[in-house]
């Protein structure tokens, strides 16, 4: 009798443990799904762009608290934009191998829950930036979310190959937000940095689109590599890469020789890679566009790190010698 009771007790204990583990696993999967909605890897651009801009805006000083709160507010805003983007793109995400594992595409989160989550992130972002920085930075993030979701995702993305050209403006906004958070205004430097990222976005995105051309074709998204020859795509990439590098050199006016050296060397390195890709497509050789995509990330990171170091060291600017 006692053995039966012991066995029953053991069975109940094992069942409870299994139920607890199952609940924990489901909870963990749900949390990871909500994190995935924000596209954490895409938000890395926010860190790369915002911190150097804030350091330049307050050249020679480092306000750790303001930087931290601005990054938190910016992260929440970017997470909101990415979540709402997934809500709008759920149908095409299911058709593309690259995006088929996204939370809405595999029904890990409901559309309604994702929509509410995106709105809550926006409200939290606005509150953090308005409280810790100023109203202008909060309004700029709100404008970014509205543009990314309303203009790029819902209008441009499925209608024109220039979707990433004009839609890419949303990814440039951290430069304006960072500067506004420090100064409460906008100056020529963040506008130039805005243009650097604006011109950088097409070659960066088209390199990835070349690799996943069939995915975009299946989803009915008219990315340039879907509707044009590889030679035309790489020629366009080359034009925008030159515009990126030339724009980056304009900042030399308000920076020191540190940024000058970084901008020239990194720009030459990036240009050499895109020129190589263009030559290969013209020759009809097998190309590796993903290498350009990865190098474009490295280029932007190096450029903005140089900008950050230049601001912290705070040597005399080149313009001061004239």
LOTI-732165 format. One record per residue (C-alpha): x, y, z. Coordinates in nm, 2 decimals. Example, Ala and Ser with C-alpha at 12.3 -4.5 7.8 and 13.67 -1.06 7.14 Angstrom:
<sites>
<<1.23,-0.45,0.78>> <<1.37,-0.11,0.71>> 
</sites>
This chain:
<sites>
<<0.00,0.00,0.00>> <<0.27,0.24,0.10>> <<0.46,0.15,-0.22>> <<0.16,0.24,-0.43>> <<0.13,0.58,-0.25>> <<0.50,0.64,-0.30>> <<0.47,0.56,-0.67>> <<0.17,0.78,-0.71>> <<0.35,1.06,-0.52>> <<0.65,1.02,-0.75>> <<0.43,1.03,-1.06>> <<0.26,1.35,-0.94>> <<0.60,1.50,-0.87>> <<0.73,1.41,-1.22>> <<0.42,1.54,-1.38>> <<0.45,1.87,-1.20>> <<0.81,1.91,-1.29>> <<0.73,1.83,-1.66>> <<0.45,2.09,-1.65>> <<0.68,2.35,-1.50>> <<0.95,2.28,-1.76>> <<0.69,2.30,-2.03>> <<0.56,2.63,-1.90>> <<0.91,2.77,-1.87>> <<0.99,2.67,-2.23>> <<0.67,2.83,-2.36>> <<0.74,3.15,-2.17>> <<1.10,3.16,-2.29>> <<0.98,3.11,-2.65>> <<0.73,3.39,-2.62>> <<0.98,3.63,-2.48>> <<1.23,3.55,-2.76>> <<0.95,3.60,-3.01>> <<0.87,3.94,-2.88>> <<1.24,4.03,-2.88>> <<1.27,3.91,-3.24>> <<0.99,4.14,-3.34>> <<1.22,4.44,-3.27>> <<1.49,4.30,-3.50>> <<1.77,4.34,-3.25>> <<2.05,4.30,-3.51>> <<1.91,4.59,-3.72>> <<1.91,4.81,-3.41>> <<2.29,4.79,-3.40>> <<2.29,5.07,-3.66>> <<2.13,5.29,-3.39>> <<2.42,5.24,-3.16>> <<2.68,5.29,-3.44>> <<2.52,5.62,-3.54>> <<2.38,5.78,-3.23>> <<2.68,5.77,-2.98>> <<2.93,5.94,-3.22>> <<2.68,6.20,-3.32>> <<2.61,6.29,-2.95>> <<2.98,6.31,-2.88>> <<3.04,6.54,-3.17>> <<2.74,6.76,-3.06>> <<2.90,6.80,-2.72>> <<3.26,6.78,-2.84>> <<3.51,6.71,-2.56>> <<3.25,6.60,-2.31>> <<3.08,6.27,-2.24>> <<2.74,6.27,-2.07>> <<2.70,5.90,-1.99>> <<2.34,5.94,-1.85>> <<2.21,6.13,-2.15>> <<2.37,5.89,-2.39>> <<2.22,5.59,-2.21>> <<1.87,5.73,-2.19>> <<1.88,5.84,-2.56>> <<1.99,5.50,-2.66>> <<1.71,5.34,-2.46>> <<1.46,5.57,-2.61>> <<1.60,5.52,-2.95>> <<1.60,5.14,-2.91>> <<1.24,5.15,-2.80>> <<1.15,5.36,-3.10>> <<1.34,5.14,-3.35>> <<1.18,4.83,-3.19>> <<0.84,4.99,-3.24>> <<0.91,5.06,-3.61>> <<1.05,4.71,-3.67>> <<0.75,4.55,-3.50>> <<0.50,4.75,-3.69>> <<0.69,4.68,-4.01>> <<0.66,4.30,-3.94>> <<0.28,4.35,-3.89>> <<0.25,4.51,-4.23>> <<0.48,4.26,-4.40>> <<0.36,3.94,-4.24>> <<0.22,3.81,-4.57>> <<0.54,3.85,-4.77>> <<0.76,3.73,-4.48>> <<0.59,3.39,-4.51>> <<0.69,3.37,-4.88>> <<1.06,3.45,-4.83>> <<1.31,3.19,-4.70>> <<1.51,3.46,-4.53>> <<1.21,3.59,-4.33>> <<1.00,3.27,-4.29>> <<1.11,3.22,-3.93>> <<1.00,3.57,-3.81>> <<0.75,3.56,-3.53>> <<0.44,3.66,-3.73>> <<0.53,3.45,-4.03>> <<0.54,3.13,-3.81>> <<0.24,3.25,-3.59>> <<0.45,3.26,-3.27>> <<0.28,3.60,-3.19>> <<-0.07,3.71,-3.30>> <<-0.10,4.01,-3.53>> <<-0.31,4.20,-3.26>> <<-0.05,4.13,-2.99>> <<0.23,4.25,-3.21>> <<0.04,4.57,-3.30>> <<-0.02,4.65,-2.94>> <<0.34,4.57,-2.86>> <<0.46,4.81,-3.13>> <<0.24,5.09,-3.01>> <<0.35,5.04,-2.65>> <<0.71,5.06,-2.75>> <<0.65,5.38,-2.94>> <<0.47,5.54,-2.63>> <<0.76,5.43,-2.41>> <<1.02,5.57,-2.65>> <<0.84,5.90,-2.66>> <<0.81,5.92,-2.28>> <<1.18,5.83,-2.23>> <<1.32,6.08,-2.48>> <<1.09,6.37,-2.38>> <<1.17,6.31,-2.01>> <<1.55,6.24,-2.03>> <<1.63,6.46,-2.34>> <<1.38,6.69,-2.50>> <<1.06,6.71,-2.70>> <<1.24,6.75,-3.03>> <<1.42,6.42,-3.01>> <<1.09,6.25,-2.91>> <<0.91,6.40,-3.21>> <<1.19,6.30,-3.44>> <<1.16,5.93,-3.33>> <<0.79,5.95,-3.38>> <<0.84,6.09,-3.73>> <<1.08,5.80,-3.80>> <<0.83,5.54,-3.70>> <<0.56,5.70,-3.91>> <<0.78,5.73,-4.21>> <<0.93,5.38,-4.19>> <<0.59,5.21,-4.15>> <<0.36,5.44,-4.34>> <<0.58,5.55,-4.63>> <<0.84,5.28,-4.68>> <<0.66,4.96,-4.57>> <<0.31,5.04,-4.68>> <<0.37,5.25,-5.00>> <<0.72,5.22,-5.14>> <<0.84,4.87,-5.07>> <<0.59,4.69,-5.29>> <<0.56,4.95,-5.57>> <<0.90,5.07,-5.68>> <<1.27,4.97,-5.70>> <<1.36,5.30,-5.54>> <<1.20,5.17,-5.21>> <<1.53,5.15,-5.03>> <<1.66,5.47,-5.17>> <<1.38,5.69,-5.02>> <<1.27,5.45,-4.76>> <<1.62,5.44,-4.63>> <<1.58,5.79,-4.48>> <<1.42,5.62,-4.17>> <<1.75,5.46,-4.10>> <<1.93,5.79,-4.11>> <<1.73,5.95,-3.84>> <<1.95,5.84,-3.54>> <<2.19,6.11,-3.65>> <<1.93,6.38,-3.61>> <<1.79,6.23,-3.29>> <<2.13,6.21,-3.12>> <<2.22,6.57,-3.21>> <<1.88,6.70,-3.10>> <<1.90,6.51,-2.77>> <<2.22,6.70,-2.68>> <<2.15,7.05,-2.83>> <<1.77,7.07,-2.87>> <<1.83,7.17,-3.23>> <<1.96,7.05,-3.57>> <<2.28,7.17,-3.73>> <<2.47,7.10,-4.05>> <<2.68,6.82,-3.91>> <<2.39,6.58,-3.84>> <<2.24,6.66,-4.18>> <<2.57,6.56,-4.34>> <<2.58,6.24,-4.14>> <<2.21,6.18,-4.24>> <<2.33,6.20,-4.60>> <<2.62,5.96,-4.54>> <<2.38,5.69,-4.42>> <<2.12,5.78,-4.68>> <<2.37,5.72,-4.97>> <<2.52,5.42,-4.79>> <<2.18,5.24,-4.76>> <<2.12,5.15,-5.13>> <<2.45,4.97,-5.19>> <<2.43,4.80,-4.85>> <<2.07,4.68,-4.92>> <<2.11,4.59,-5.28>> <<2.41,4.37,-5.20>> <<2.19,4.17,-4.97>> <<1.91,4.17,-5.23>> <<2.14,4.03,-5.49>> <<2.21,3.74,-5.27>> <<1.83,3.68,-5.20>> <<1.70,3.79,-5.53>> <<1.47,3.49,-5.57>> <<1.32,3.55,-5.23>> <<1.22,3.90,-5.32>> <<1.09,3.79,-5.66>> <<0.87,3.52,-5.50>> <<0.73,3.78,-5.26>> <<0.66,4.03,-5.54>> <<0.89,4.30,-5.40>> <<1.05,4.49,-5.69>> <<1.40,4.53,-5.54>> <<1.65,4.66,-5.81>> <<1.83,4.32,-5.84>> <<1.49,4.16,-5.92>> <<1.41,4.39,-6.21>> <<1.76,4.48,-6.34>> <<2.08,4.31,-6.46>> <<2.36,4.26,-6.22>> <<2.57,4.51,-6.42>> <<2.31,4.78,-6.38>> <<2.27,4.70,-6.01>> <<2.64,4.72,-5.93>> <<2.68,5.04,-6.14>> <<2.41,5.20,-5.92>> <<2.58,5.06,-5.61>> <<2.91,5.23,-5.73>> <<2.74,5.57,-5.78>> <<2.59,5.56,-5.43>> <<2.91,5.44,-5.27>> <<3.10,5.74,-5.42>> <<2.83,5.97,-5.29>> <<2.87,5.81,-4.95>> <<3.24,5.86,-4.93>> <<3.23,6.21,-5.07>> <<2.96,6.31,-4.82>> <<3.17,6.17,-4.53>> <<3.46,6.39,-4.63>> <<3.25,6.71,-4.59>> <<3.26,6.64,-4.21>> <<3.64,6.71,-4.22>> <<3.55,7.08,-4.18>> <<3.44,7.03,-3.82>> <<3.68,6.75,-3.73>> <<4.05,6.69,-3.67>> <<4.31,6.49,-3.87>> <<4.20,6.18,-3.68>> <<3.86,6.17,-3.86>> <<4.03,6.28,-4.19>> <<4.26,5.98,-4.18>> <<3.98,5.74,-4.09>> <<3.73,5.87,-4.35>> <<3.99,5.86,-4.64>> <<4.13,5.52,-4.56>> <<3.79,5.36,-4.48>> <<3.63,5.52,-4.79>> <<3.91,5.39,-5.02>> <<3.87,5.05,-4.87>> <<3.49,5.04,-4.93>> <<3.52,5.18,-5.28>> <<3.78,4.92,-5.38>> <<3.54,4.64,-5.28>> <<3.24,4.79,-5.47>> <<3.46,4.86,-5.78>> <<3.57,4.50,-5.77>> <<3.21,4.38,-5.77>> <<3.13,4.60,-6.06>> <<3.43,4.48,-6.26>> <<3.33,4.12,-6.19>> <<2.97,4.17,-6.31>> <<3.09,4.34,-6.63>> <<3.32,4.05,-6.70>> <<3.05,3.80,-6.64>> <<3.24,3.64,-6.35>> <<3.08,3.48,-6.05>> <<3.02,3.75,-5.79>> <<2.99,3.75,-5.41>> <<2.76,4.04,-5.32>> <<2.74,3.93,-4.96>> <<3.10,4.03,-4.91>> <<3.00,4.39,-5.00>> <<2.71,4.37,-4.76>> <<2.93,4.27,-4.48>> <<3.20,4.52,-4.57>> <<2.95,4.80,-4.59>> <<2.86,4.73,-4.22>> <<3.23,4.74,-4.13>> <<3.29,5.06,-4.32>> <<3.01,5.24,-4.14>> <<3.12,5.12,-3.80>> <<3.48,5.23,-3.87>> <<3.37,5.57,-3.99>> <<3.15,5.64,-3.69>> <<3.41,5.50,-3.45>> <<3.66,5.74,-3.60>> <<3.41,6.02,-3.55>> <<3.36,5.92,-3.18>> <<3.73,5.91,-3.11>> <<3.78,6.24,-3.28>> <<3.52,6.40,-3.06>> <<3.65,6.26,-2.74>> <<4.02,6.34,-2.81>> <<3.90,6.69,-2.91>> <<4.20,6.80,-3.11>> <<4.19,7.13,-3.30>> <<3.96,7.10,-3.60>> <<4.10,7.13,-3.95>> <<3.89,7.44,-4.01>> <<4.07,7.61,-3.72>> <<4.40,7.61,-3.92>> <<4.25,7.84,-4.19>> 
</sites>
